[in-house]
Amino acid sequence: MCCFFSALIIAGPRLGILVWWMIQPARWDAAFSSFWWSFLGFIFAPWTTLMWVSVAAGGVVGFDWIILGIGVLADIASYSANAYERREVYMA
C-alpha cells in the first residue's frame, strides 16, 4: 500500500491505478465485472475508480458511499480546474 500512495502522490491517480492493478489484480477482478468498466474508469474517472476498488471488495455499505462521493467530487474538481485553466489561457 505504501507504493500505491507514493505513486498516487507523485504522478496522480492513473499511475496509482496501474501500480495497484499490478500489485493486486485479483482485487480489480472482484471490483469490476468487465475489463471495460475499469478501462473507462481509468480514462474518464480515475479518482472514482480508485475509490470504488478500495471499497467494493466488502460491498458498498454505510460510510463507503461517502468515500465514493469524495472520489466523484475529486474527478469533478480536476475537470473543472482544467476548464478554468484553459479559460485563463484564452482570455489572455
C-alpha positions in Angstrom: 0.0 0.0 0.0 2.9 2.3 0.6 3.9 2.2 -3.1 0.3 2.8 -4.1 0.1 6.0 -2.0 3.6 7.2 -3.2 2.7 6.7 -6.8 -0.7 8.4 -6.2 1.0 11.5 -4.7 3.8 11.8 -7.2 2.1 11.0 -10.5 -1.6 11.2 -9.9 -4.4 8.7 -9.9 -3.8 7.0 -13.2 -0.3 5.8 -12.2 -1.8 4.8 -8.8 -4.3 2.7 -10.7 -1.6 1.0 -12.8 0.6 0.2 -9.7 -2.3 -1.1 -7.7 -3.5 -3.2 -10.6 -0.1 -4.8 -11.0 0.2 -5.5 -7.2 -3.4 -6.8 -6.7 -5.1 -7.9 -10.0 -7.5 -10.2 -8.1 -8.9 -7.2 -6.2 -9.6 -5.4 -9.5 -11.3 -8.5 -11.0 -13.5 -8.7 -7.9 -14.4 -5.0 -8.1 -15.3 -4.9 -11.8 -17.4 -7.4 -13.8 -15.6 -6.5 -17.1 -12.2 -5.1 -18.1 -14.0 -2.3 -20.0 -15.5 -0.7 -16.8 -12.1 -0.4 -15.2 -10.6 0.9 -18.5 -13.3 3.5 -18.8 -12.8 4.5 -15.2 -9.0 4.8 -15.9 -9.7 7.2 -18.8 -12.6 9.3 -17.5 -12.9 9.0 -13.7 -9.6 7.8 -12.2 -10.3 9.0 -8.6 -13.8 7.4 -8.6 -12.2 4.2 -9.9 -9.6 4.1 -7.2 -12.3 4.7 -4.5 -14.5 2.0 -6.0 -11.7 -0.6 -5.9 -10.9 0.4 -2.3 -14.5 -0.2 -1.1 -16.0 -2.7 -3.5 -14.4 -5.8 -2.0 -16.6 -5.9 1.0 -19.7 -4.5 -0.6 -20.6 -0.8 -0.7 -22.4 0.0 2.6 -22.6 2.9 5.0 -19.5 5.1 5.1 -18.3 3.6 1.7 -20.8 5.8 -0.1 -19.1 8.9 1.4 -15.8 7.6 0.2 -17.2 7.1 -3.3 -18.7 10.6 -3.2 -15.2 12.0 -2.4 -13.9 10.2 -5.5 -16.6 11.7 -7.7 -16.0 15.2 -6.3 -12.3 14.8 -6.9 -12.9 13.9 -10.5 -15.3 16.8 -11.0 -12.8 19.2 -9.3 -10.0 18.0 -11.6 -12.1 18.5 -14.7 -13.4 21.9 -13.6 -9.9 23.1 -12.7 -8.7 22.1 -16.2 -11.5 24.0 -17.8 -10.7 27.1 -15.6 -7.1 27.0 -16.6 -8.0 26.8 -20.3 -10.3 29.8 -19.9 -7.4 31.8 -18.4 -5.2 30.9 -21.4 -7.8 32.0 -23.9 -8.7 35.2 -22.0 -5.1 36.4 -22.1 
